[in-house]
């Protein structure tokens, strides 16, 4: 039997947003670890710690995150850190800070997932429920099919079709996967792909003046004036 539990300290709004079919198997209780948990026959099979960008920063500052990850690492189940923040907030996070966080998650075998708002977070929760429901229905002997076992830092982004982008290594790359996905969705496949190829992370864009950025877009990428105006409008305020 599958049971879903939302932590009573701040997660009740997510329970309220669930579709009725999932509310019937869900409850709100105080969880000892995490903000969201899935059980099969009283065995913990998935746990999620949800954080906003500001909460992530503060929890690293007061060392709360380290204790939370250590506690999660003791759970023999699929483990996720769900970062709920807008695309702009994610891009504004210091890259070295995010590298450190991802490395730490990798050490504890915890997968990072990013959702833009509470509605996508609920869809992420429902996706986890669906996967484990399918596991029960198929009577598979394999448990914890979502367990993060990769030896490299992992990153997942929930897109509009509730499918997960294959994890890319965030640490050595100049452009993070979430930013790449944003560019393609915002400007289309052809233009977004070109930007993915030539642009660095938003932190590096901040080191340039808009005039220099426009020259790069025109000379290095061959974009027309209209496209350049559209791109610069998105990055307005990001330049010196």
C-alpha positions in Angstrom: 0.0 0.0 0.0 1.3 3.4 -1.0 1.2 6.3 1.5 2.3 9.9 1.0 3.1 12.3 3.8 3.7 16.1 3.7 5.5 17.7 6.6 3.1 19.8 8.8 5.6 22.6 9.1 5.0 24.5 5.9 4.0 21.9 3.4 0.2 21.8 3.8 -0.3 24.2 0.9 1.3 21.6 -1.4 -1.1 18.9 -0.2 -4.0 21.3 -1.0 -2.7 21.6 -4.6 -2.6 17.9 -5.2 -5.2 16.4 -7.5 -8.0 14.5 -5.6 -6.7 11.1 -6.5 -3.4 11.8 -4.7 -5.0 13.6 -1.8 -6.8 10.4 -0.9 -3.5 8.6 -0.2 -1.8 11.6 1.4 -1.7 13.1 4.9 -0.1 15.9 6.7 2.1 15.0 9.7 5.4 16.1 11.3 8.2 14.3 9.5 11.4 13.6 11.3 13.4 14.2 8.1 12.5 16.1 4.9 9.4 17.9 3.7 7.8 15.1 1.6 7.9 11.3 1.9 6.5 8.3 0.1 6.0 4.9 1.8 5.2 1.5 0.4 3.9 -0.9 3.1 5.3 1.5 5.8 8.8 1.3 4.1 10.2 4.7 3.2 11.0 4.7 -0.6 11.4 8.4 -1.4 12.2 11.5 0.6 12.4 15.2 -0.6 13.8 18.2 1.2 12.4 21.3 -0.4 14.1 24.7 -0.4 13.7 28.1 -1.9 16.8 30.0 -3.1 16.9 32.2 0.0 16.4 29.2 2.3 19.2 27.3 0.6 21.5 30.2 1.2 20.5 30.6 4.8 20.7 26.9 5.5 24.3 26.7 4.2 25.1 29.8 6.3 23.8 28.4 9.6 25.0 24.9 8.6 21.4 23.5 8.8 21.7 22.0 5.3 24.7 19.8 6.3 22.7 18.3 9.2 19.7 17.7 6.9 21.7 16.0 4.2 23.5 13.8 6.8 20.1 12.7 8.1 18.8 12.1 4.6 21.8 10.0 3.8 20.9 7.6 6.5 17.6 6.8 4.7 17.8 3.8 2.4 15.6 5.3 -0.3 15.5 7.7 -3.2 16.6 11.1 -1.9 16.0 14.5 -3.5 16.8 18.1 -2.8 14.1 20.1 -4.5 15.1 23.7 -5.2 12.1 25.8 -5.8 13.0 29.1 -7.4 12.4 31.2 -10.5 14.8 31.0 -13.5 16.1 34.5 -12.6 16.8 33.5 -9.0 18.5 30.3 -10.0 20.7 32.2 -12.5 21.6 34.8 -9.9 23.0 32.2 -7.5 26.7 32.4 -7.3 28.2 29.6 -9.5 30.9 28.7 -7.0 28.2 28.4 -4.3 26.2 26.1 -6.6 29.2 24.0 -7.4 29.8 23.4 -3.7 26.2 22.5 -3.1 26.1 20.0 -6.0 29.4 18.4 -4.9 27.9 18.0 -1.4 24.8 16.5 -2.8 26.9 14.1 -4.9 28.8 13.0 -1.8 25.5 12.1 0.0 24.0 10.6 -3.2 21.2 13.1 -3.2 19.8 14.3 -6.5 19.1 17.9 -7.2 15.8 18.8 -8.9 14.7 22.3 -9.8 11.1 23.6 -10.1 10.2 27.2 -11.0 7.3 27.6 -8.5 5.0 25.7 -6.1 2.8 24.4 -8.9 5.7 22.7 -10.6 6.8 21.4 -7.2 3.5 19.8 -6.8 3.8 18.2 -10.3 7.2 16.9 -9.3 5.6 15.3 -6.2 2.9 13.8 -8.3 5.4 12.5 -10.7 7.2 10.6 -7.9 3.9 9.2 -6.7 3.0 8.0 -10.2 6.4 6.3 -10.6 5.9 4.4 -7.3 2.3 3.5 -8.1 3.5 2.0 -11.3 6.1 0.1 -9.4 3.5 -1.4 -7.2 1.1 -2.2 -10.1 3.8 -4.0 -12.0 4.8 -5.9 -8.9 8.4 -5.3 -9.7 10.9 -6.8 -7.4 13.2 -3.9 -8.0 13.0 -1.3 -5.3 13.9 2.4 -5.1 14.0 2.7 -8.9 14.7 6.5 -8.5 17.7 6.0 -6.3 20.4 8.4 -7.3 23.5 6.2 -7.9 25.5 8.3 -10.3 29.1 9.0 -9.1 29.0 12.5 -10.7 27.0 15.5 -9.6 23.5 15.4 -11.0 20.9 18.0 -12.0 17.4 17.6 -13.1 14.9 20.1 -14.5 11.2 19.4 -14.7 9.9 20.7 -18.0 6.4 21.5 -19.2 5.8 17.9 -20.2 6.7 16.4 -16.8 9.7 14.7 -18.3 13.2 14.9 -16.8 16.2 16.2 -18.7 19.1 13.9 -18.6 21.4 15.1 -15.8 24.5 17.0 -17.0 27.6 17.6 -14.9 27.1 21.1 -13.5 30.6 21.5 -12.1 33.0 21.6 -15.1 30.6 23.2 -17.6 30.5 27.0 -18.2 26.7 26.9 -18.8 24.3 25.2 -16.4 21.6 22.9 -17.8 18.7 24.9 -16.3 20.0 28.0 -18.2 20.4 26.1 -21.4 16.8 24.8 -21.2 15.6 28.3 -20.5 17.3 29.7 -23.6 15.9 27.1 -25.9 12.4 27.6 -24.6 12.6 31.4 -24.7 14.3 31.9 -28.1 13.5 28.6 -30.0 15.8 25.7 -30.8 18.0 27.3 -33.4 18.7 30.6 -31.6 18.8 29.0 -28.1 21.3 26.4 -29.3 23.6 29.1 -30.6 23.4 30.9 -27.3 24.1 27.7 -25.4 27.2 27.2 -27.5 28.7 30.7 -27.1 27.4 32.1 -23.9 28.9 31.6 -20.4 26.8 31.6 -17.3 24.9 34.7 -16.4 27.6 35.6 -13.8 30.0 35.9 -16.7 27.6 38.0 -18.7 27.5 40.5 -15.9 31.2 41.2 -16.5 30.4 42.7 -19.9 28.8 46.0 -21.0 25.6 45.7 -23.1 27.5 47.3 -26.0 30.1 44.5 -25.9 27.4 41.9 -25.6 25.6 43.2 -28.7 28.9 43.1 -30.6 29.3 39.4 -29.6 25.8 38.6 -30.6 26.2 40.2 -34.0 29.8 39.3 -34.9 30.3 35.9 -33.3 26.7 34.5 -33.6 25.4 36.4 -36.7 22.1 37.5 -35.1 20.1 40.3 -36.7 19.1 43.5 -34.9 15.6 42.2 -34.0 16.9 39.0 -32.4 19.6 40.9 -30.5 17.0 43.4 -29.1 14.9 40.4 -27.9 17.9 38.8 -26.2 19.1 42.0 -24.6 15.6 42.6 -23.3 15.7 39.3 -21.5 19.1 40.1 -20.0 18.2 43.7 -19.1 19.8 44.7 -15.8 22.4 42.0 -16.0 25.1 44.2 -17.6 27.4 46.8 -16.1 
